[in-house]
């Protein structure tokens, strides 16, 4: 059985003391790849560290892009810095980018402007996008429909993306999947009161599904309350397999294939190569 953690943050301080062990535990649990998503101040070394972690481990990849919380920090210099980092062979996506109207750490008009700007950078770099959206379903869908749709009938998919840690409505999921988006669920789908997430999962076919930890956050049951880590993606997989009425092996195989096909990655002699 193979699994993939499609969204984690193992470059963070929470893992500074035992990162090697965390990566090894993930491998031991069958996690063959992890997408480490950089966040933080784009004028600091935060993103450089995220890429460096991916470059250290052969089964870890990276994504760079400014989170909506930090949209107010995005400028030409930040963009140049991230484009430079995106030249690494281990950077396979741009994000997480999007809108967060729950915390509003950056003004909403700034969030929308920076979201648009980063989608257009990702287009130029031919990178898929990783989307964070919280309490902003309508604006997120409107922007993605406008910016990510194919420009002509021959393109098929415009700018593909992943809806990370999906927390939107079933209608949002149904609107974005035809654009080439995959829907990723994190450990909070296992929480007792998360019926809204399970309502959304009901409309997502497994060929459009990804699983993630978003670690160190959102630790799934039965480890809720502890630091999350990539090895725990198995618990989310087990929960969703039962939810969909399929075996764990079937869900693991399909979500692994979804990730590898989406990013055009191959498994060769046990190592992932892009």
HELIX and SHEET records of a PDB file:
HELIX    1   1 UNK A   13  UNK A   15  5                                   3    
HELIX    2   2 UNK A   19  UNK A   28  1                                  10    
HELIX    3   3 UNK A   46  UNK A   56  1                                  11    
HELIX    4   4 UNK A   68  UNK A   73  5                                   6    
HELIX    5   5 UNK A   76  UNK A   85  1                                  10    
HELIX    6   6 UNK A  108  UNK A  125  1                                  18    
HELIX    7   7 UNK A  137  UNK A  148  1                                  12    
HELIX    8   8 UNK A  170  UNK A  177  1                                   8    
HELIX    9   9 UNK A  187  UNK A  190  5                                   4    
HELIX   10  10 UNK A  195  UNK A  201  1                                   7    
HELIX   11  11 UNK A  206  UNK A  208  5                                   3    
HELIX   12  12 UNK A  230  UNK A  232  5                                   3    
HELIX   13  13 UNK A  233  UNK A  244  1                                  12    
HELIX   14  14 UNK A  248  UNK A  263  1                                  16    
SHEET    1   A 8 UNK A   3  UNK A   8  0                                        
SHEET    2   A 8 UNK A  31  UNK A  37  1                                        
SHEET    3   A 8 UNK A  60  UNK A  64  1                                        
SHEET    4   A 8 UNK A  91  UNK A 100  1                                        
SHEET    5   A 8 UNK A 128  UNK A 134  1                                        
SHEET    6   A 8 UNK A 161  UNK A 163  1                                        
SHEET    7   A 8 UNK A 181  UNK A 185  1                                        
SHEET    8   A 8 UNK A 209  UNK A 211  1                                        
SHEET    1   B 2 UNK A 266  UNK A 268  0                                        
SHEET    2   B 2 UNK A 271  UNK A 273 -1                                        
END                                                                             
